Amino acid sequence: MASPASLPVLGLPHPLILIPTARITIPVSKPIGDALFVLIQHSESQPLIAAVPLTADDASLHSWGTAARIVRLIKPVPRNPKQPFLLTLHGVSRVRIDADSACPAATHENVLERNVDFPEPEGTPSMESIVKFKASALRLLELLAKDTAQQSKRETYRKVADMLEDTPDDKAAWMADVLIASVNGEYADKLDFLSATNADDRLARATAIFVKQTSITEVSKKIAQSVDESLSKQQKEFFLRQQLSAIQRELASLTRTTAVSNATSIIPENQNQNVNPRSQGSELDNEEQAEVEDMADIKAKIEAMAKDSEERKMGVREWRRLKRIPQGSVEHGVIRNYLEWLTSIPWPASQSESSSSISMETLRDPAFLSNARSQLDADHYGLDKIKKRLIEYLAVVRLKALQADREQTLIASQKGMEAPKNGHPSQADFNANINALFPNHTAKLPTPPSPKPKSSIVKGPILLFIGPPGTGKTSLGQSIARSLNRPFQRISLGGVRDEAEIRGHRRTYVGSGPGLIVQALRKAGRPDPVILLDEIDKVSQSNFHGDPSAALLEVLDPEQNHSFNDHYVNVPIDLSQVLFICTSNSLETMSPPLLDRCEIIQLSGYTYDEKVHIARRFLLPKQLTANGLTPEHLELSEDALMHIATMYTREAGVRSLERAIGGVVRYKAVEWAEHMDSSPTAADGSGSIEGVKEYKRFVETHELEKILGIARWDAASERERDERRGVVYGLVVTGMGEGGILPIETLLIPSGSGQLKLTGSLGDVIKESGELALSWVKTHAWELGITQGRSVDPLKVPGEARDVHLHLPSGAVKKDGPSAGIAMTCAFVSLFTGACVPSDVAMTGEVRPLSPSLIHPSLTSPPSLQQITLRGRVGPVGGIKEKVLGAHRAHIKKVILPWANRKDVEQDVPPEVRNEMQFCFVRTIEEVLEAAFGKGVLGWRNQGAGGGVGVGVPVLESRL
């Protein structure tokens, strides 16, 4: 009789079945894993659950399952919580699910208690069932042992067969479970076998499964043999066709030689000289000759490498492996591809002196620095501070190289003087003596290879150009390369997310290759190129592919890159002669260790005058050439260029300006093409341009709207930026490094509770600035005439409680930083007092509060000043040049800046911008309010002699 029990039931998804005596590992969901984890914790030994398969039709539980012990439960790692739990079960015995407790597939998502019945202990099967079972099982095991090619599997099958023969009769049913769990049978057959509780019935069903599998195996073997015979015929046919193709090529070569010799005898001598040898045949015909030449080229390059160098040792070793491997093997192609890369890299120790002498001749030129200045001036307008730093960099490169060259010359001269002193004859004397003894013999003393001079390693900083797009960062690198007479290579790092793209893939992977650094060296063909690492700030951060920015640390470190290790080449590569230059739009996404290896050079942007000069000197001639025109066909006035720069393209760089100029040039190109087709004198090129009267080469300002469309910015709307209560313009720097202005809008909301509401995608720092600004205004509300008492909150006036709303437009753009403190303070003061800040005034600065609670207890004050007020100082901020240039582009006339940023304006802001704008440098909030609203606009109460609030009150500042 079956013994009832209650077990947690786990549904096995189709087509999984757990047979008793078998072990299975399956993934389970988090709810099931958590439930099983609790079950394991509350059990003293391995808990028992019922593993029941789910049917494929309606995904319901089968009536029979297996009582299994939980052997192992593996939780997912914390860094990847989406991975499932891994559950390992070991089947113990069959169980039957009660019909009343049968449920749908919901058990696949959780673990529920169900009533199960354990069948009665099995008896001894009949001898007839045992004999049939063993015979069918031994037949299947023998067939599997013959078909397998692995010796280990063959031995396993034989051991199982021996164990089956020695199995006692009472263990035959258990052995059937073991074998059925190991055989790849059909799902329905195994499900039927699971429901067999009687020993004879189980052996009979196992015998049927074994007979079925034996038949399937025999049929599969016959099909495989027929396929192998067909493949052998195809291989034989392929071999014969290859032989036929070789014979046809030889016959074609003989025929072509005969035809050419006959044609040569017919063609006259003066015409025979014009016959092109390449016309005799294509270079794609003779594949075998090309193969021999390629292999000889690789061998010659390996022999040309420096002796005892790492690259030569690796090349020789791989060459010997290549010769031992058949040509048709896959490994042959892998090794040959590696040798092609290895021999194409310009190794410093293996380079000829002619390649290194090119750079040395350039550096020895006394006019090197003046030529470099001329090159930079010809390629870029303005950027005086950056050009000064680049000239310093090039001067260091030149001095280092000349110093190394003098040292090598001195060492060579000393060695030449030591030879006669030691009594050893020179090579010329030795050759003269030999020629005297043997007149008909030309003596040549074997010349030992001269040691390569040490390369001039400039262990200076890696230059990092930071600036908005279109400011000339990449072209500066090209100018440096032209000044040094070195090849230039650009590596775009934008979107690089795999470390192997920098260091290369290991040769164990299919389709592996070297990294971007080695590829750039191969393209340059010299060990001393100028490599520009473009968009280095857009390198992906650490992920499961590795950390590309960490791989760049070795490349950009002068103390380490002399032995750079590429995973594919696997030979140390000397990068010490390479000049690396990096470009970036922002510093926020760069890792600190990578930033520490670079010297930052800021490119803030161009003024309107600089843009007009750049357009006149560079952009307009470039667009004329690109669109098939000459300077005689088009001329833009200064006013037109200024109008394009101010009203169509407000940016830090000049890319949009170039596109706008290109639009004007294309418009005039269409006009010129139409008038040239309509005028016969201009169509044949004999007439002059002046003869086409309908064509007008000058473009004036009033024609730009017809050509480029409506301007994005309107001068009238700029002037209509009216003064409004509670609105102040602050200075900002965008994520791309461009400066601009941003209005700070405030509004009073009636029937409120005295709260501050901040909107506009603001970060935590700028939110704190807004709260600090409102706190300052609340503390000084009485002095500013906002309230009638010192202890009255302007937002909680009795009978008139209000909320204040501060908003920064462009809500889709994230905003953060401390530089909006004084602008928010002025906005709140304007909102509460009703005074307006002029629309041509912008400001930036950080408020640093001085709280009365931080006053030292020993400091006393007169009785009239016992109530200490909150006062603030204006702290310095960054990005002054970008902000001032952005304000200049927005036609701001007056800029309020912190006193500590006075030197930034004097050093970084161009003089023409400083002359057109008024700068007010302030130390405290009181000076900010006076500069923003005007002197005497705000009526201060209880003002001291200095015009400020609380003058004479001793306070201490807390510096956090």
Beta strands, then each sheet from edge to edge (+ up, - down):
strand 1: 3-12
strand 2: 23-28
strand 3: 48-53
strand 4: 64-74
strand 5: 85-97
strand 6: 112-118
strand 7: 462-466
strand 8: 488-492
strand 9: 530-534
strand 10: 564-565
strand 11: 572-573
strand 12: 579-584
strand 13: 598-602
strand 14: 635-636
strand 15: 698-699
strand 16: 727-733
strand 17: 739-750
strand 18: 756-759
strand 19: 796-797
strand 20: 800-807
strand 21: 841-843
strand 22: 846-850
strand 23: 871-875
strand 24: 894-898
strand 25: 918-922
sheet 1: 2+ 5- 4+ 3- 1- 6+
sheet 2: 8+ 9+ 12+ 7+ 13+
sheet 3: 10+ 11-
sheet 4: 14+ 15+
sheet 5: 18+ 20+ 17- 16+ 21+ 24+ 25+
sheet 6: 18+ 20+ 19-
sheet 7: 22+ 23-
end
